[in-house]
Amino acid sequence: MMRALYTAATGMIAEQTNVDTIANNLANVNTNGYKTQRTEFKSLLYQTLQTKTTTADGEQKPVGAQVGLGTRVAAINSIYTQGSMLASESATDFALQGDGFFAIRGADGEICYTRNGNFVWGTTADDRVALLDTMGGFVLDTENNPIYIPDGVSADSMMFDQSGKIGYETPEGDYVDMEQTFGIYHFNNPAGLEKLAFSRFLPSEASGEPILEGTDITSETTVHQYFLEGSNVQVADEMVNMIIAQRAYQMNSKAITTADSMLEVANNLKR
Protein backbone atom coordinates (compact mmCIF):
# COMPACT_ATOMS: atom_id res chain seq x y z
CA MET A 1 0.00 0.00 0.00
CA MET A 2 2.88 2.33 0.71
CA ARG A 3 4.18 1.45 -2.75
CA ALA A 4 0.84 2.48 -4.24
CA LEU A 5 1.06 5.88 -2.53
CA TYR A 6 4.44 6.74 -4.03
CA THR A 7 3.62 5.24 -7.43
CA ALA A 8 0.44 7.29 -7.77
CA ALA A 9 2.32 10.38 -6.61
CA THR A 10 4.75 10.03 -9.52
CA GLY A 11 1.76 9.86 -11.86
CA MET A 12 0.34 13.10 -10.45
CA ILE A 13 3.68 14.88 -10.80
CA ALA A 14 4.09 13.70 -14.41
CA GLU A 15 0.55 14.66 -15.38
CA GLN A 16 1.00 18.10 -13.84
CA THR A 17 3.92 18.64 -16.22
CA ASN A 18 1.73 17.36 -19.05
CA VAL A 19 -0.98 19.89 -18.18
CA ASP A 20 1.64 22.66 -18.01
CA THR A 21 2.86 21.76 -21.50
CA ILE A 22 -0.66 21.73 -22.92
CA ALA A 23 -1.39 25.08 -21.27
CA ASN A 24 1.75 26.54 -22.88
CA ASN A 25 0.59 25.28 -26.28
CA LEU A 26 -2.81 26.93 -25.84
CA ALA A 27 -1.19 30.16 -24.62
CA ASN A 28 0.87 30.30 -27.85
CA VAL A 29 -1.93 29.48 -30.25
CA ASN A 30 -1.49 32.94 -31.84
CA THR A 31 2.32 33.11 -31.59
CA ASN A 32 3.92 33.35 -35.03
CA GLY A 33 6.19 30.42 -35.82
CA TYR A 34 5.39 28.55 -32.59
CA LYS A 35 5.67 24.76 -32.72
CA THR A 36 3.40 22.68 -30.52
CA GLN A 37 4.99 20.55 -27.79
CA ARG A 38 4.15 17.08 -26.56
CA THR A 39 5.07 15.45 -23.24
CA GLU A 40 6.64 12.00 -23.41
CA PHE A 41 6.67 9.60 -20.44
CA LYS A 42 8.72 6.61 -19.39
CA SER A 43 8.27 4.02 -16.66
CA LEU A 44 10.41 3.96 -13.53
CA LEU A 45 12.15 0.96 -11.93
CA TYR A 46 10.34 -2.34 -11.47
CA GLN A 47 10.36 -4.29 -8.23
CA THR A 48 10.67 -8.06 -8.68
CA LEU A 49 8.26 -9.94 -6.41
CA GLN A 50 8.89 -13.34 -7.93
CA THR A 51 11.55 -14.51 -10.36
CA LYS A 52 10.86 -16.95 -13.15
CA THR A 53 12.65 -19.75 -11.28
CA THR A 54 10.98 -19.25 -7.90
CA THR A 55 9.39 -22.42 -6.56
CA ALA A 56 6.55 -22.27 -4.08
CA ASP A 57 4.97 -25.68 -4.59
CA GLY A 58 7.86 -27.60 -6.10
CA GLU A 59 7.23 -26.46 -9.68
CA GLN A 60 9.22 -24.08 -11.85
CA LYS A 61 7.53 -20.72 -12.62
CA PRO A 62 7.97 -19.75 -16.32
CA VAL A 63 6.67 -16.23 -15.69
CA GLY A 64 7.93 -13.85 -13.02
CA ALA A 65 6.09 -11.12 -11.13
CA GLN A 66 7.23 -7.50 -11.29
CA VAL A 67 5.48 -4.38 -10.03
CA GLY A 68 6.18 -1.00 -11.61
CA LEU A 69 7.04 1.95 -9.39
CA GLY A 70 5.49 4.75 -11.41
CA THR A 71 6.32 7.10 -14.25
CA ARG A 72 8.26 10.24 -15.00
CA VAL A 73 8.60 12.78 -17.82
CA ALA A 74 11.14 11.56 -20.36
CA ALA A 75 11.07 14.55 -22.72
CA ILE A 76 9.00 17.41 -24.05
CA ASN A 77 9.22 17.23 -27.83
CA SER A 78 8.37 19.94 -30.35
CA ILE A 79 6.37 18.96 -33.43
CA TYR A 80 7.79 20.80 -36.45
CA THR A 81 4.87 20.56 -38.83
CA GLN A 82 4.06 23.49 -41.11
CA GLY A 83 1.92 26.21 -39.56
CA SER A 84 -0.86 27.97 -41.43
CA MET A 85 0.01 30.83 -43.80
CA LEU A 86 -1.46 34.09 -42.51
CA ALA A 87 -1.79 37.00 -44.93
CA SER A 88 -0.22 40.29 -43.83
CA GLU A 89 -0.14 43.85 -45.17
CA SER A 90 3.45 44.46 -44.09
CA ALA A 91 6.20 44.19 -46.71
CA THR A 92 8.63 43.00 -44.01
CA ASP A 93 6.57 40.00 -42.98
CA PHE A 94 7.88 36.69 -44.31
CA ALA A 95 6.68 33.12 -43.96
CA LEU A 96 8.83 30.06 -44.59
CA GLN A 97 7.34 27.07 -46.36
CA GLY A 98 9.58 24.11 -45.71
CA ASP A 99 11.97 23.05 -42.97
CA GLY A 100 14.20 26.14 -42.89
CA PHE A 101 14.86 28.76 -40.22
CA PHE A 102 15.86 32.42 -40.45
CA ALA A 103 19.20 33.33 -38.85
CA ILE A 104 19.14 36.13 -36.26
CA ARG A 105 22.08 37.80 -34.51
CA GLY A 106 21.06 38.92 -31.04
CA ALA A 107 22.35 41.82 -28.97
CA ASP A 108 25.00 39.53 -27.44
CA GLY A 109 26.34 38.63 -30.88
CA GLU A 110 25.11 35.06 -30.70
CA ILE A 111 23.36 33.64 -33.77
CA CYS A 112 20.02 31.98 -33.13
CA TYR A 113 17.28 30.72 -35.43
CA THR A 114 13.57 31.35 -35.78
CA ARG A 115 10.51 30.59 -37.88
CA ASN A 116 8.94 33.92 -36.94
CA GLY A 117 9.36 36.18 -39.96
CA ASN A 118 7.80 39.27 -38.38
CA PHE A 119 10.58 41.74 -39.29
CA VAL A 120 10.89 45.54 -39.43
CA TRP A 121 13.27 48.11 -40.88
CA GLY A 122 15.14 49.77 -38.03
CA THR A 123 17.89 52.34 -37.63
CA THR A 124 21.12 50.95 -36.18
CA ALA A 125 23.76 52.61 -34.01
CA ASP A 126 25.73 53.63 -37.13
CA ASP A 127 22.65 55.37 -38.62
CA ARG A 128 22.05 52.69 -41.22
CA VAL A 129 18.68 51.03 -41.83
CA ALA A 130 18.75 47.27 -41.36
CA LEU A 131 16.20 44.47 -41.35
CA LEU A 132 15.57 43.50 -37.70
CA ASP A 133 13.30 41.16 -35.81
CA THR A 134 10.91 42.60 -33.23
CA MET A 135 13.54 42.18 -30.48
CA GLY A 136 16.12 44.23 -32.38
CA GLY A 137 18.19 41.32 -33.66
CA PHE A 138 19.78 41.52 -37.10
CA VAL A 139 18.30 39.31 -39.81
CA LEU A 140 21.29 37.69 -41.54
CA ASP A 141 22.10 36.72 -45.10
CA THR A 142 23.94 33.62 -46.32
CA GLU A 143 27.27 35.15 -45.23
CA ASN A 144 25.92 35.97 -41.75
CA ASN A 145 25.92 39.67 -42.60
CA PRO A 146 23.07 42.07 -41.72
CA ILE A 147 20.71 43.15 -44.49
CA TYR A 148 20.92 46.92 -44.99
CA ILE A 149 19.00 49.28 -47.26
CA PRO A 150 21.51 50.85 -49.68
CA ASP A 151 22.07 54.61 -49.40
CA GLY A 152 19.55 56.61 -51.37
CA VAL A 153 17.09 53.71 -51.63
CA SER A 154 13.69 53.79 -49.93
CA ALA A 155 12.30 50.88 -47.96
CA ASP A 156 9.34 50.69 -50.34
CA SER A 157 11.73 49.96 -53.21
CA MET A 158 13.16 46.81 -51.59
CA MET A 159 12.18 43.56 -53.31
CA PHE A 160 12.34 39.91 -52.20
CA ASP A 161 11.64 36.78 -54.22
CA GLN A 162 10.61 33.31 -53.08
CA SER A 163 14.19 32.05 -53.12
CA GLY A 164 15.12 34.73 -50.59
CA LYS A 165 17.13 36.89 -53.00
CA ILE A 166 17.14 40.59 -52.18
CA GLY A 167 17.22 43.57 -54.52
CA TYR A 168 15.58 46.93 -55.11
CA GLU A 169 13.82 48.88 -57.83
CA THR A 170 15.29 52.14 -59.11
CA PRO A 171 13.11 55.21 -59.78
CA GLU A 172 13.44 54.33 -63.47
CA GLY A 173 11.85 50.93 -62.84
CA ASP A 174 15.03 48.87 -63.20
CA TYR A 175 15.79 45.98 -60.87
CA VAL A 176 19.13 45.95 -59.05
CA ASP A 177 20.36 42.70 -57.51
CA MET A 178 22.04 43.36 -54.14
CA GLU A 179 23.74 39.95 -54.30
CA GLN A 180 22.31 39.11 -50.91
CA THR A 181 20.00 36.23 -49.98
CA PHE A 182 18.24 35.41 -46.74
CA GLY A 183 20.32 33.00 -44.69
CA ILE A 184 17.96 30.04 -44.36
CA TYR A 185 19.19 27.02 -42.44
CA HIS A 186 17.83 23.60 -41.61
CA PHE A 187 18.83 20.96 -39.07
CA ASN A 188 19.11 17.19 -39.27
CA ASN A 189 17.15 16.92 -36.01
CA PRO A 190 15.15 20.10 -35.30
CA ALA A 191 13.56 18.41 -32.25
CA GLY A 192 16.97 18.72 -30.58
CA LEU A 193 17.04 22.53 -30.81
CA GLU A 194 17.31 24.41 -27.53
CA LYS A 195 14.29 26.67 -27.08
CA LEU A 196 14.68 30.33 -26.14
CA ALA A 197 12.14 33.07 -25.56
CA PHE A 198 10.67 35.09 -28.45
CA SER A 199 10.35 32.01 -30.73
CA ARG A 200 14.11 31.66 -31.03
CA PHE A 201 16.18 28.46 -31.04
CA LEU A 202 19.81 27.57 -30.47
CA PRO A 203 21.62 24.59 -32.02
CA SER A 204 22.72 21.77 -29.75
CA GLU A 205 24.59 18.50 -30.09
CA ALA A 206 21.23 16.78 -30.49
CA SER A 207 20.06 19.05 -33.33
CA GLY A 208 23.36 19.06 -35.19
CA GLU A 209 25.03 22.06 -36.78
CA PRO A 210 22.91 24.43 -38.91
CA ILE A 211 23.05 23.56 -42.61
CA LEU A 212 22.79 26.46 -45.06
CA GLU A 213 20.18 25.70 -47.68
CA GLY A 214 21.61 25.53 -51.17
CA THR A 215 24.67 23.60 -49.99
CA ASP A 216 22.82 20.26 -50.12
CA ILE A 217 19.61 18.87 -51.57
CA THR A 218 17.93 17.60 -48.42
CA SER A 219 15.70 20.62 -47.92
CA GLU A 220 14.25 23.41 -50.01
CA THR A 221 12.43 26.24 -48.28
CA THR A 222 10.56 29.05 -50.03
CA VAL A 223 10.07 32.56 -48.68
CA HIS A 224 6.64 34.17 -48.96
CA GLN A 225 6.50 37.95 -48.54
CA TYR A 226 3.31 39.47 -47.08
CA PHE A 227 2.68 36.30 -45.08
CA LEU A 228 3.46 35.02 -41.60
CA GLU A 229 3.58 31.42 -40.46
CA GLY A 230 1.05 30.89 -37.70
CA SER A 231 1.30 28.47 -34.80
CA ASN A 232 0.72 24.80 -35.64
CA VAL A 233 -1.23 24.28 -32.40
CA GLN A 234 -4.55 22.50 -32.97
CA VAL A 235 -6.89 23.82 -30.28
CA ALA A 236 -9.34 20.91 -30.50
CA ASP A 237 -6.54 18.36 -30.07
CA GLU A 238 -5.07 20.28 -27.14
CA MET A 239 -8.44 20.45 -25.39
CA VAL A 240 -8.85 16.68 -25.77
CA ASN A 241 -5.31 16.17 -24.45
CA MET A 242 -6.14 18.46 -21.52
CA ILE A 243 -9.17 16.34 -20.61
CA ILE A 244 -7.13 13.12 -20.84
CA ALA A 245 -4.37 14.57 -18.66
CA GLN A 246 -6.91 15.83 -16.12
CA ARG A 247 -8.60 12.43 -15.90
CA ALA A 248 -5.23 10.69 -15.48
CA TYR A 249 -4.39 13.13 -12.69
CA GLN A 250 -7.73 12.41 -11.01
CA MET A 251 -7.22 8.63 -11.26
CA ASN A 252 -3.81 8.88 -9.63
CA SER A 253 -5.34 11.05 -6.92
CA LYS A 254 -8.05 8.43 -6.43
CA ALA A 255 -5.38 5.71 -6.14
CA ILE A 256 -3.73 7.68 -3.32
CA THR A 257 -7.07 8.08 -1.57
CA THR A 258 -7.80 4.37 -1.90
CA ALA A 259 -4.36 3.37 -0.58
CA ASP A 260 -4.81 5.76 2.33
CA SER A 261 -8.21 4.22 3.16
CA MET A 262 -6.67 0.73 3.13
CA LEU A 263 -3.87 1.89 5.44
CA GLU A 264 -6.47 3.38 7.77
CA VAL A 265 -8.33 0.05 7.94
CA ALA A 266 -5.10 -1.80 8.62
CA ASN A 267 -4.14 0.73 11.30
CA ASN A 268 -7.50 0.27 13.07
CA LEU A 269 -7.36 -3.53 13.20
CA LYS A 270 -7.48 -4.88 16.70
CA ARG A 271 -6.22 -8.17 17.99
C-alpha positions as CSV (number, residue, x, y, z in Angstrom):
1,M,0.0,0.0,0.0
2,M,2.9,2.3,0.7
3,R,4.2,1.4,-2.7
4,A,0.8,2.5,-4.2
5,L,1.1,5.9,-2.5
6,Y,4.4,6.7,-4.0
7,T,3.6,5.2,-7.4
8,A,0.4,7.3,-7.8
9,A,2.3,10.4,-6.6
10,T,4.8,10.0,-9.5
11,G,1.8,9.9,-11.9
12,M,0.3,13.1,-10.4
13,I,3.7,14.9,-10.8
14,A,4.1,13.7,-14.4
15,E,0.5,14.7,-15.4
16,Q,1.0,18.1,-13.8
17,T,3.9,18.6,-16.2
18,N,1.7,17.4,-19.0
19,V,-1.0,19.9,-18.2
20,D,1.6,22.7,-18.0
21,T,2.9,21.8,-21.5
22,I,-0.7,21.7,-22.9
23,A,-1.4,25.1,-21.3
24,N,1.7,26.5,-22.9
25,N,0.6,25.3,-26.3
26,L,-2.8,26.9,-25.8
27,A,-1.2,30.2,-24.6
28,N,0.9,30.3,-27.8
29,V,-1.9,29.5,-30.2
30,N,-1.5,32.9,-31.8
31,T,2.3,33.1,-31.6
32,N,3.9,33.4,-35.0
33,G,6.2,30.4,-35.8
34,Y,5.4,28.6,-32.6
35,K,5.7,24.8,-32.7
36,T,3.4,22.7,-30.5
37,Q,5.0,20.6,-27.8
38,R,4.2,17.1,-26.6
39,T,5.1,15.5,-23.2
40,E,6.6,12.0,-23.4
41,F,6.7,9.6,-20.4
42,K,8.7,6.6,-19.4
43,S,8.3,4.0,-16.7
44,L,10.4,4.0,-13.5
45,L,12.2,1.0,-11.9
46,Y,10.3,-2.3,-11.5
47,Q,10.4,-4.3,-8.2
48,T,10.7,-8.1,-8.7
49,L,8.3,-9.9,-6.4
50,Q,8.9,-13.3,-7.9
51,T,11.6,-14.5,-10.4
52,K,10.9,-17.0,-13.1
53,T,12.7,-19.8,-11.3
54,T,11.0,-19.3,-7.9
55,T,9.4,-22.4,-6.6
56,A,6.6,-22.3,-4.1
57,D,5.0,-25.7,-4.6
58,G,7.9,-27.6,-6.1
59,E,7.2,-26.5,-9.7
60,Q,9.2,-24.1,-11.8
61,K,7.5,-20.7,-12.6
62,P,8.0,-19.8,-16.3
63,V,6.7,-16.2,-15.7
64,G,7.9,-13.9,-13.0
65,A,6.1,-11.1,-11.1
66,Q,7.2,-7.5,-11.3
67,V,5.5,-4.4,-10.0
68,G,6.2,-1.0,-11.6
69,L,7.0,1.9,-9.4
70,G,5.5,4.7,-11.4
71,T,6.3,7.1,-14.3
72,R,8.3,10.2,-15.0
73,V,8.6,12.8,-17.8
74,A,11.1,11.6,-20.4
75,A,11.1,14.5,-22.7
76,I,9.0,17.4,-24.1
77,N,9.2,17.2,-27.8
78,S,8.4,19.9,-30.4
79,I,6.4,19.0,-33.4
80,Y,7.8,20.8,-36.4
81,T,4.9,20.6,-38.8
82,Q,4.1,23.5,-41.1
83,G,1.9,26.2,-39.6
84,S,-0.9,28.0,-41.4
85,M,0.0,30.8,-43.8
86,L,-1.5,34.1,-42.5
87,A,-1.8,37.0,-44.9
88,S,-0.2,40.3,-43.8
89,E,-0.1,43.8,-45.2
90,S,3.5,44.5,-44.1
91,A,6.2,44.2,-46.7
92,T,8.6,43.0,-44.0
93,D,6.6,40.0,-43.0
94,F,7.9,36.7,-44.3
95,A,6.7,33.1,-44.0
96,L,8.8,30.1,-44.6
97,Q,7.3,27.1,-46.4
98,G,9.6,24.1,-45.7
99,D,12.0,23.0,-43.0
100,G,14.2,26.1,-42.9
101,F,14.9,28.8,-40.2
102,F,15.9,32.4,-40.5
103,A,19.2,33.3,-38.9
104,I,19.1,36.1,-36.3
105,R,22.1,37.8,-34.5
106,G,21.1,38.9,-31.0
107,A,22.4,41.8,-29.0
108,D,25.0,39.5,-27.4
109,G,26.3,38.6,-30.9
110,E,25.1,35.1,-30.7
111,I,23.4,33.6,-33.8
112,C,20.0,32.0,-33.1
113,Y,17.3,30.7,-35.4
114,T,13.6,31.4,-35.8
115,R,10.5,30.6,-37.9
116,N,8.9,33.9,-36.9
117,G,9.4,36.2,-40.0
118,N,7.8,39.3,-38.4
119,F,10.6,41.7,-39.3
120,V,10.9,45.5,-39.4
121,W,13.3,48.1,-40.9
122,G,15.1,49.8,-38.0
123,T,17.9,52.3,-37.6
124,T,21.1,51.0,-36.2
125,A,23.8,52.6,-34.0
126,D,25.7,53.6,-37.1
127,D,22.6,55.4,-38.6
128,R,22.0,52.7,-41.2
129,V,18.7,51.0,-41.8
130,A,18.7,47.3,-41.4
131,L,16.2,44.5,-41.3
132,L,15.6,43.5,-37.7
133,D,13.3,41.2,-35.8
134,T,10.9,42.6,-33.2
135,M,13.5,42.2,-30.5
136,G,16.1,44.2,-32.4
137,G,18.2,41.3,-33.7
138,F,19.8,41.5,-37.1
139,V,18.3,39.3,-39.8
140,L,21.3,37.7,-41.5
141,D,22.1,36.7,-45.1
142,T,23.9,33.6,-46.3
143,E,27.3,35.2,-45.2
144,N,25.9,36.0,-41.7
145,N,25.9,39.7,-42.6
146,P,23.1,42.1,-41.7
147,I,20.7,43.2,-44.5
148,Y,20.9,46.9,-45.0
149,I,19.0,49.3,-47.3
150,P,21.5,50.9,-49.7
151,D,22.1,54.6,-49.4
152,G,19.6,56.6,-51.4
153,V,17.1,53.7,-51.6
154,S,13.7,53.8,-49.9
155,A,12.3,50.9,-48.0
156,D,9.3,50.7,-50.3
157,S,11.7,50.0,-53.2
158,M,13.2,46.8,-51.6
159,M,12.2,43.6,-53.3
160,F,12.3,39.9,-52.2
161,D,11.6,36.8,-54.2
162,Q,10.6,33.3,-53.1
163,S,14.2,32.0,-53.1
164,G,15.1,34.7,-50.6
165,K,17.1,36.9,-53.0
166,I,17.1,40.6,-52.2
167,G,17.2,43.6,-54.5
168,Y,15.6,46.9,-55.1
169,E,13.8,48.9,-57.8
170,T,15.3,52.1,-59.1
171,P,13.1,55.2,-59.8
172,E,13.4,54.3,-63.5
173,G,11.9,50.9,-62.8
174,D,15.0,48.9,-63.2
175,Y,15.8,46.0,-60.9
176,V,19.1,45.9,-59.1
177,D,20.4,42.7,-57.5
178,M,22.0,43.4,-54.1
179,E,23.7,39.9,-54.3
180,Q,22.3,39.1,-50.9
181,T,20.0,36.2,-50.0
182,F,18.2,35.4,-46.7
183,G,20.3,33.0,-44.7
184,I,18.0,30.0,-44.4
185,Y,19.2,27.0,-42.4
186,H,17.8,23.6,-41.6
187,F,18.8,21.0,-39.1
188,N,19.1,17.2,-39.3
189,N,17.1,16.9,-36.0
190,P,15.1,20.1,-35.3
191,A,13.6,18.4,-32.3
192,G,17.0,18.7,-30.6
193,L,17.0,22.5,-30.8
194,E,17.3,24.4,-27.5
195,K,14.3,26.7,-27.1
196,L,14.7,30.3,-26.1
197,A,12.1,33.1,-25.6
198,F,10.7,35.1,-28.4
199,S,10.3,32.0,-30.7
200,R,14.1,31.7,-31.0
201,F,16.2,28.5,-31.0
202,L,19.8,27.6,-30.5
203,P,21.6,24.6,-32.0
204,S,22.7,21.8,-29.7
205,E,24.6,18.5,-30.1
206,A,21.2,16.8,-30.5
207,S,20.1,19.0,-33.3
208,G,23.4,19.1,-35.2
209,E,25.0,22.1,-36.8
210,P,22.9,24.4,-38.9
211,I,23.0,23.6,-42.6
212,L,22.8,26.5,-45.1
213,E,20.2,25.7,-47.7
214,G,21.6,25.5,-51.2
215,T,24.7,23.6,-50.0
216,D,22.8,20.3,-50.1
217,I,19.6,18.9,-51.6
218,T,17.9,17.6,-48.4
219,S,15.7,20.6,-47.9
220,E,14.2,23.4,-50.0
221,T,12.4,26.2,-48.3
222,T,10.6,29.0,-50.0
223,V,10.1,32.6,-48.7
224,H,6.6,34.2,-49.0
225,Q,6.5,37.9,-48.5
226,Y,3.3,39.5,-47.1
227,F,2.7,36.3,-45.1
228,L,3.5,35.0,-41.6
229,E,3.6,31.4,-40.5
230,G,1.1,30.9,-37.7
231,S,1.3,28.5,-34.8
232,N,0.7,24.8,-35.6
233,V,-1.2,24.3,-32.4
234,Q,-4.6,22.5,-33.0
235,V,-6.9,23.8,-30.3
236,A,-9.3,20.9,-30.5
237,D,-6.5,18.4,-30.1
238,E,-5.1,20.3,-27.1
239,M,-8.4,20.5,-25.4
240,V,-8.8,16.7,-25.8
241,N,-5.3,16.2,-24.5
242,M,-6.1,18.5,-21.5
243,I,-9.2,16.3,-20.6
244,I,-7.1,13.1,-20.8
245,A,-4.4,14.6,-18.7
246,Q,-6.9,15.8,-16.1
247,R,-8.6,12.4,-15.9
248,A,-5.2,10.7,-15.5
249,Y,-4.4,13.1,-12.7
250,Q,-7.7,12.4,-11.0
251,M,-7.2,8.6,-11.3
252,N,-3.8,8.9,-9.6
253,S,-5.3,11.0,-6.9
254,K,-8.0,8.4,-6.4
255,A,-5.4,5.7,-6.1
256,I,-3.7,7.7,-3.3
257,T,-7.1,8.1,-1.6
258,T,-7.8,4.4,-1.9
259,A,-4.4,3.4,-0.6
260,D,-4.8,5.8,2.3
261,S,-8.2,4.2,3.2
262,M,-6.7,0.7,3.1
263,L,-3.9,1.9,5.4
264,E,-6.5,3.4,7.8
265,V,-8.3,0.0,7.9
266,A,-5.1,-1.8,8.6
267,N,-4.1,0.7,11.3
268,N,-7.5,0.3,13.1
269,L,-7.4,-3.5,13.2
270,K,-7.5,-4.9,16.7
271,R,-6.2,-8.2,18.0
